[in-house]
Amino acid sequence: MLFLNSLRLRARVGDIVVSIETRESGAFVKNYTILHVETGNTKISCQIDDDMRFALARLVKRDHWVLVLNDEYVVAGFDLNAGRAYGEYEWDKLPLLIWDDRGEVLAQRRMGASPSLPANYRPFPTR
């Protein structure tokens, strides 16, 4: 059984495969979204969020990053140079939080009408 907002999206950058998917938690309100990266014999995974809903999910290659977007919001990423994935609560390490339409869209899938973002995600400065 898949959640209504289930997601599987996959892209390749050279010999690196990047994918995102939602996993069932057993609880009705939770659906864990995971970023997976496979580089040769190495597999890296990190949680993006446990209750975020995607509106338009995208994998975007920009400079040395593969970014995970929820609409225009950058919610996770993989640094191709460092070989490191950044997910939940690591948004300050991403190169940007609002996508500026630069980069190559590797894969995308429309999921719903409006996104819900992770708790404590702040794409705009707060005072």
N, C-alpha and C positions, 0 to 999 in steps of 0.2 A: 504494500500500500504506500502511495506517495502523498505528501501533503498537496493541497491545492496550489501552493506556491513553490512546489518542488522545482529544482533547477539543476541542470547539468550542462556545462558549457566548457569547451575544450579548444585549445589552440596550440600551434607549434611555432617555435622560434628557433630555427636551426635544428639542433639535436635536443632541444629542451621542450618538454610538453608541460603546459600550464593548464590547469582545469579548476573549475569551482563546482561545488555540488552542495545540495542540502541533504542532511541526513535526519532520519526520524529519531526522535528522542523518546518516544513512548508517551510523552505528554502532549496534549492537544495544542497548547499554545507555543510550544518550542519547536523550532526547526533549525538545527545547527548548520550554518553555512561554512564550508571548509575550502581553503585554497590548497591545492596540491601542485607540486612541481616535481617532475622527474627529469633528472640530468644524468644520463648514462645509468650507472648502478645506484645512484643516490636518489632517495625519495624524501621530500620535505613536505610537511603539512603544517598548517596553522589555522586556527579558528578565525573566521572573519566576524561572526556574531552568532548569537543564539536565538534571536527573535526578529531579525531584520527581514523586511519584505522588499523584494526587488520590483521596480517598475520596468526599467529597461536595463538589463544586465549586459555589460560589455567587458571584454578583455581588450586593452589598448596597449600597443607598444609605443613607448615614447622614450627617446634617448636610450639609456641602458636599463629601462624599467619595463615590466609588464604590469599594468595597473588594472585593478578591478573597480569598475564603476557601477554605481546604482543611480541611474539617470546621469546627472552631471557630477555627482559626488564620488570622489575617490575614497574607497573604503578599505582597500588592501593593495598590496603590491609585492612584486618580486624584483629585487635588484640583481640584474644579470651579471654585473661586475663582481659584486660581493657574494653572490650565491646565497642570498638571505631573503626569506619571506617575512613580510610584516603584516600583521592582522589586527585583531581586536586590541584596543588601547595602545597601539603603536603608531597612531596616525601622525604624530609629530615627526616621525622618521621618513614619511612619504614626501616626495618632491613637491606635491601640491594636493589640496583637498577639493578644489573645484576645477573641473576639467575645462580647459580653454580651447577645445576643438583641435589641438595639435597632436599629432601622432597618428599611427595606423590602427584602425579598428580591425582586430584579428578575428573576433567572433562577437555576436550579440544575439540577444533573445528578449523579446517583449514579454513581460510577465503580468503586469497589471496596470491600473490607472495611476496610482500614486505610491511613491516609495515610503517606507518607514526606515529611519536610520538607526544605527546603534545608539544605545543609551550613552550619554556623555560624549557623543561625537559633536564637535564644535567646529564646523567649517568656517565660521566667521568669528572675528575677534570678540571677546566678551569683556565687559568692564566690571 
